[in-house]
Amino acid sequence: MENETKVMSVRDAIILAMSEEMRRDENVFLMGEDVGIFGGDFGTSVGMLQEFGKERVRDTPISENAISGCAIGAAMTGLRPIVDVTFMDFIVYMMDNIVNQAAKTRYMFGGKGQVPVVFRCAAGSGVGAAAQHSQSLEAWFTHIPGLKVVAPGTPADVKGILKSAIRDNNTVIFLEYKAQFNMKGEVPLDPEFTIPLGKAELKREGKDVTVVTYGRMLERVLQAADQVREADGVSVEVVDLRTLIPLDKEAVLNSVKKTGRVLLVNDAHKTGGFIGEIAAMIAESDAFDYLDGRILRLAAEDVPVPYNAKLEAAMLPSVERIKKYILKLVNKR
């Protein structure tokens, strides 16, 4: 089974990762609204209640404040909770517990205390869930020392990074994208397959332009990279961050030095978004001297996510817009 793979969806990769870790470690358990009998609001825990029982797959009341407090307290006393936040928008009710308790405990107790909780957040738009159920809020948490933030963009990366997050002794904010639960890809079946947090990956090697992205936008960036290569002969290097905090700065800066052009793409609102931090990092580093043009950002528009399907699609970076920005860098327009 070491090298065996299977085509599966992001949804099934999440179930597989959690199930493997719960078999491996009896201290791991899943909690959240509708995770048990219903199998999760997005079907991401189907069958787990039957295997692990109600003590380890725990349905909770509709109270995010209570859920997060319970999970953090359990983690402080030796357990390893996985919290299904459902819509990432609901994490605002958990902020005090996450920001002022989970993120601070290890530091305040000189490393002797730890809070190994994974908050799984169904992020992003694309499913007609409208303004209050479609946000990508990762930038808020990248600003808080003591938290790790991850956003994988393929089924294999979802499995490997989720397993590493569960094993990590810090609190991890894990973004999974609602629009990609059905996306399929090859996933390793080895129960010991993990991907270390803090390591980006070159999803495409190229020499003309670097595109840095993560999460849901990876799929579109790869499509754009392939299309400009075939139509325009432009060689695009795609850096998939996978982990936002800790950030693999070396992977980004080395690629920028190699190509001399960089485009940053994500699906969160542009103002205050995490890709602005990457732009600042590049500008402050010696990689800036290698640039042959401006640092460009392409992100969601600064408006609440519309319910109307056409407006919802229009606010996000499309494959065509990504291609346009790549060619703008190459042609110095």
C-alpha positions as CSV (number, residue, x, y, z in Angstrom):
1,M,0.0,0.0,0.0
2,E,3.0,2.3,0.4
3,N,2.9,3.6,-3.2
4,E,-0.8,2.7,-3.9
5,T,-3.1,5.6,-4.9
6,K,-6.8,5.9,-5.5
7,V,-8.9,8.5,-7.3
8,M,-11.1,10.2,-4.8
9,S,-12.8,13.5,-4.0
10,V,-11.6,16.2,-1.6
11,R,-14.6,15.1,0.6
12,D,-13.4,11.5,0.7
13,A,-9.8,12.6,1.3
14,I,-10.9,14.5,4.4
15,I,-12.8,11.4,5.7
16,L,-9.9,9.2,5.0
17,A,-7.4,11.5,6.7
18,M,-9.5,11.8,9.9
19,S,-10.3,8.1,10.0
20,E,-6.7,7.1,9.7
21,E,-5.6,9.5,12.4
22,M,-8.4,8.3,14.8
23,R,-7.4,4.7,14.3
24,R,-3.8,5.7,14.9
25,D,-4.4,7.7,18.1
26,E,-7.2,7.2,20.5
27,N,-7.0,10.8,21.7
28,V,-8.1,12.1,18.4
29,F,-11.9,12.9,18.1
30,L,-14.2,14.8,15.9
31,M,-16.8,17.3,17.1
32,G,-19.2,19.8,15.6
33,E,-22.7,20.5,14.4
34,D,-24.2,17.5,12.5
35,V,-21.0,15.5,12.3
36,G,-22.5,12.3,13.6
37,I,-25.9,11.0,12.4
38,F,-26.0,13.5,9.5
39,G,-22.4,12.9,8.4
40,G,-21.5,16.5,8.3
41,D,-23.2,19.5,6.6
42,F,-21.0,18.8,3.6
43,G,-20.8,15.0,3.9
44,T,-17.2,15.2,5.3
45,S,-17.8,12.7,8.1
46,V,-20.1,10.1,6.5
47,G,-19.7,6.7,8.0
48,M,-17.4,7.8,10.9
49,L,-20.1,7.6,13.6
50,Q,-20.6,4.0,12.7
51,E,-16.9,3.2,13.0
52,F,-15.9,5.3,16.0
53,G,-19.0,5.7,18.0
54,K,-20.7,8.8,19.6
55,E,-17.9,9.4,22.1
56,R,-15.4,10.1,19.4
57,V,-17.8,11.6,16.8
58,R,-19.6,14.1,18.9
59,D,-22.6,16.1,17.7
60,T,-22.8,19.5,19.4
61,P,-25.4,22.2,20.0
62,I,-25.5,25.1,17.6
63,S,-23.1,27.2,19.7
64,E,-19.7,27.9,18.1
65,N,-18.5,29.6,21.3
66,A,-19.2,26.5,23.3
67,I,-17.8,24.2,20.6
68,S,-14.5,26.1,20.4
69,G,-14.2,26.4,24.2
70,C,-14.9,22.7,24.7
71,A,-12.3,21.7,22.0
72,I,-9.6,24.0,23.4
73,G,-10.2,22.8,26.9
74,A,-10.0,19.2,25.8
75,A,-6.8,19.9,23.9
76,M,-5.2,21.5,27.0
77,T,-5.9,18.3,29.0
78,G,-4.3,15.9,26.5
79,L,-6.9,15.2,23.8
80,R,-6.6,16.1,20.1
81,P,-9.9,17.5,18.8
82,I,-10.9,18.1,15.2
83,V,-13.6,20.8,15.0
84,D,-15.9,20.9,12.0
85,V,-16.7,24.6,11.9
86,T,-18.9,24.1,8.8
87,F,-19.0,27.5,7.1
88,M,-15.9,29.5,7.8
89,D,-18.1,32.5,8.4
90,F,-19.2,31.0,11.7
91,I,-15.6,31.1,13.1
92,V,-16.2,34.7,14.1
93,Y,-18.1,33.3,17.1
94,M,-15.0,31.3,18.0
95,M,-12.5,34.2,17.8
96,D,-12.0,35.0,21.5
97,N,-11.3,31.3,22.3
98,I,-9.0,30.8,19.4
99,V,-7.1,34.2,19.5
100,N,-6.9,34.8,23.2
101,Q,-6.7,31.2,24.5
102,A,-5.6,28.6,22.0
103,A,-3.0,30.9,20.3
104,K,-1.5,32.2,23.5
105,T,-1.3,29.2,25.8
106,R,1.9,27.6,24.6
107,Y,3.8,30.9,24.8
108,M,2.4,32.0,28.1
109,F,3.4,28.7,29.7
110,G,6.9,28.6,28.3
111,G,6.2,25.7,25.9
112,K,4.8,23.5,28.7
113,G,1.2,23.9,27.6
114,Q,-0.1,23.0,24.2
115,V,-3.4,23.2,22.3
116,P,-3.5,20.7,19.5
117,V,-6.8,21.5,17.8
118,V,-7.7,21.5,14.1
119,F,-10.4,23.9,13.1
120,R,-11.7,22.7,9.7
121,C,-13.4,25.6,7.9
122,A,-15.5,25.3,4.8
123,A,-14.3,28.4,3.0
124,G,-15.0,30.4,-0.1
125,S,-17.7,31.1,-2.6
126,G,-18.9,29.3,-5.7
127,V,-21.9,27.3,-4.3
128,G,-24.6,30.1,-4.2
129,A,-24.3,30.4,-0.4
130,A,-24.4,34.2,-0.5
131,A,-22.7,36.9,1.6
132,Q,-22.9,35.4,5.1
133,H,-21.8,31.9,4.1
134,S,-19.1,32.4,1.4
135,Q,-16.1,34.1,3.0
136,S,-12.4,33.2,3.0
137,L,-11.1,34.7,6.3
138,E,-7.6,33.2,6.4
139,A,-5.8,36.6,6.6
140,W,-7.3,37.3,10.1
141,F,-5.6,34.2,11.5
142,T,-2.3,34.7,9.7
143,H,-2.0,37.9,11.8
144,I,-2.1,35.9,15.1
145,P,1.2,34.4,16.4
146,G,0.7,31.0,17.8
147,L,-1.7,29.7,15.1
148,K,-0.8,27.8,12.0
149,V,-2.9,28.3,8.8
150,V,-3.1,25.9,5.9
151,A,-5.0,25.9,2.6
152,P,-4.4,22.9,0.4
153,G,-5.7,22.8,-3.2
154,T,-5.7,19.1,-4.3
155,P,-7.2,16.0,-2.9
156,A,-3.7,14.5,-2.1
157,D,-2.6,17.7,-0.4
158,V,-5.8,17.8,1.6
159,K,-5.1,14.3,3.0
160,G,-1.5,14.8,3.7
161,I,-1.7,18.2,5.2
162,L,-4.8,17.4,7.3
163,K,-3.0,14.4,8.8
164,S,0.0,16.6,9.7
165,A,-2.3,19.2,11.2
166,I,-3.9,16.6,13.4
167,R,-0.5,15.5,14.6
168,D,0.8,19.0,15.2
169,N,0.9,20.3,18.8
170,N,-0.3,23.8,17.8
171,T,-3.7,25.0,16.9
172,V,-4.3,24.8,13.1
173,I,-6.8,26.6,11.0
174,F,-7.5,24.3,8.0
175,L,-9.3,25.7,5.0
176,E,-11.3,23.4,2.8
177,Y,-13.1,24.9,-0.1
178,K,-16.9,24.3,-0.5
179,A,-16.7,24.6,-4.3
180,Q,-14.1,21.8,-4.4
181,F,-15.5,19.1,-2.2
182,N,-16.3,17.1,-5.3
183,M,-13.0,17.7,-7.1
184,K,-11.2,14.4,-7.7
185,G,-7.5,13.4,-7.9
186,E,-5.1,10.7,-7.1
187,V,-4.6,10.2,-3.3
188,P,-2.0,8.0,-1.6
189,L,-3.5,5.3,0.5
190,D,-0.5,4.8,2.8
191,P,-1.7,5.6,6.3
192,E,1.6,7.2,7.0
193,F,1.5,9.5,4.0
194,T,1.8,13.1,5.4
195,I,2.9,16.4,4.0
196,P,4.8,18.6,6.4
197,L,3.4,22.0,7.3
198,G,5.4,25.0,6.1
199,K,6.5,23.5,2.7
200,A,5.3,24.9,-0.5
201,E,5.4,22.9,-3.8
202,L,6.2,23.8,-7.4
203,K,3.1,22.5,-9.2
204,R,4.6,23.7,-12.5
205,E,8.2,24.6,-13.3
206,G,8.7,27.6,-15.6
207,K,11.1,30.4,-16.5
208,D,9.1,33.5,-17.6
209,V,6.6,34.2,-14.8
210,T,6.0,33.1,-11.2
211,V,2.4,32.7,-10.0
212,V,2.0,32.2,-6.3
213,T,-1.3,30.9,-5.1
214,Y,-3.0,28.5,-2.8
215,G,-6.3,26.7,-2.1
216,R,-9.2,27.0,-4.5
217,M,-7.3,29.2,-7.0
218,L,-4.6,26.6,-7.6
219,E,-6.9,24.8,-10.1
220,R,-7.6,27.9,-12.1
221,V,-3.9,29.0,-12.0
222,L,-2.8,25.7,-13.4
223,Q,-5.4,25.9,-16.2
224,A,-4.2,29.4,-17.0
225,A,-0.6,28.3,-17.0
226,D,-1.2,25.5,-19.3
227,Q,-3.2,27.6,-21.7
228,V,-0.7,30.5,-22.0
229,R,2.1,27.9,-22.6
230,E,0.2,26.4,-25.5
231,A,-1.2,29.6,-27.0
232,D,1.5,32.1,-26.3
233,G,4.7,30.1,-25.5
234,V,4.9,31.6,-22.0
235,S,6.5,29.4,-19.4
236,V,4.8,29.8,-16.0
237,E,6.1,28.6,-12.7
238,V,3.3,27.9,-10.2
239,V,4.2,28.0,-6.5
240,D,1.5,26.4,-4.4
241,L,1.9,27.7,-0.9
242,R,-0.3,25.0,0.8
243,T,0.7,26.4,4.2
244,L,0.3,30.1,4.8
245,I,1.7,30.1,8.4
246,P,4.5,29.1,8.7
247,L,5.2,30.5,5.2
248,D,7.8,28.8,2.9
249,K,9.5,32.1,2.1
250,E,12.5,30.5,0.4
251,A,10.3,28.7,-2.2
252,V,8.6,32.0,-3.2
253,L,11.8,34.1,-3.2
254,N,13.8,31.6,-5.2
255,S,11.1,31.4,-7.8
256,V,10.9,35.2,-8.1
257,K,14.7,35.4,-8.5
258,K,14.5,32.8,-11.3
259,T,11.7,34.3,-13.4
260,G,11.9,38.0,-12.5
261,R,8.1,38.4,-12.7
262,V,5.5,37.6,-10.1
263,L,1.7,37.4,-9.9
264,L,-0.1,36.6,-6.6
265,V,-3.6,35.0,-6.8
266,N,-6.2,34.1,-4.2
267,D,-9.9,34.1,-3.7
268,A,-10.2,36.3,-0.6
269,H,-11.0,40.0,-0.8
270,K,-8.0,41.9,-2.1
271,T,-7.8,44.7,0.5
272,G,-6.0,43.3,3.6
273,G,-5.6,39.9,2.0
274,F,-2.7,37.5,2.7
275,I,-1.2,37.9,-0.8
276,G,-0.5,41.6,0.2
277,E,1.8,40.2,2.9
278,I,3.6,38.1,0.3
279,A,4.0,41.2,-1.9
280,A,5.6,43.1,1.0
281,M,7.9,40.2,1.7
282,I,9.2,40.2,-1.9
283,A,9.5,44.0,-1.9
284,E,11.6,43.9,1.3
285,S,13.9,41.0,0.2
286,D,16.8,40.9,-2.2
287,A,14.5,39.1,-4.7
288,F,13.1,42.6,-5.4
289,D,16.3,43.4,-7.3
290,Y,15.6,40.6,-9.7
291,L,12.2,41.8,-10.7
292,D,11.7,42.9,-14.3
293,G,8.3,44.5,-13.6
294,R,5.6,45.3,-11.0
295,I,4.4,42.8,-8.4
296,L,0.8,42.1,-9.4
297,R,-2.1,40.9,-7.2
298,L,-5.3,39.3,-8.4
299,A,-8.0,38.5,-5.8
300,A,-11.7,38.7,-5.1
301,E,-13.4,42.1,-5.4
302,D,-14.0,44.1,-2.3
303,V,-17.7,43.5,-2.1
304,P,-19.8,41.0,-0.1
305,V,-20.2,37.8,-2.0
306,P,-23.4,38.0,-4.2
307,Y,-26.1,35.4,-4.3
308,N,-26.6,35.9,-8.0
309,A,-24.5,33.2,-9.8
310,K,-23.2,35.5,-12.5
311,L,-22.2,38.3,-10.1
312,E,-20.7,35.7,-7.7
313,A,-18.5,34.4,-10.6
314,A,-17.6,37.9,-11.7
315,M,-16.1,38.9,-8.4
316,L,-13.5,36.1,-8.4
317,P,-10.3,35.7,-10.5
318,S,-11.3,33.6,-13.6
319,V,-8.9,31.6,-15.8
320,E,-9.2,34.3,-18.4
321,R,-8.3,37.1,-16.0
322,I,-5.3,35.1,-14.7
323,K,-4.1,34.7,-18.2
324,K,-4.5,38.4,-18.9
325,Y,-2.4,39.3,-15.9
326,I,0.3,36.8,-16.8
327,L,0.5,38.3,-20.3
328,K,0.5,41.8,-18.8
329,L,3.7,40.9,-16.9
330,V,5.3,39.3,-19.9
331,N,4.5,42.1,-22.3
332,K,5.1,44.9,-19.6
333,R,1.7,46.5,-20.2
